Amino acid sequence: MLPGTHLHILWTRDDLVTWREFVVPYATNSLKYGWWERVTLIVWGSSTALAARDAAVQRELADLAEAGVELTACRQCAEHLAADRILADLGVEVVYWGERLARVQAGGGAVLTI
């Protein structure tokens, strides 16, 4: 593992197959097997609505958090989709991500968009 590595997974799709077959296992295994020191899952766009309405996805988010994945969501999306309170109640940090994401990318941070 490279020292100081931090992966940001930008999850933007409301597709359950992508969620279950890629996002969940990759985020979990990245920490479990030491591929990355830190993993942050950013809930953005249509994934926001899925996370707010699907109880199974909510349980899986809790499992990711328990595995050490940092959970955060775009406040603008969450507010527009009336999901901000639901996500916050799930323990997801709801903040504005536009400038933060620009800083991560400008600093050469690893961003995986799905």
Secondary structure, 3 states (H helix, E strand, C coil): CCCCCEEEEEECCCCHHHHHHHHHHHHHHHHHCCCCCEEEEEECCHHHHHHHHCHHHHHHHHHHHHHCCEEEEEHHHHHHCCCHHHHHHCCCEEECCHHHHHHHHHCCCEEEEC
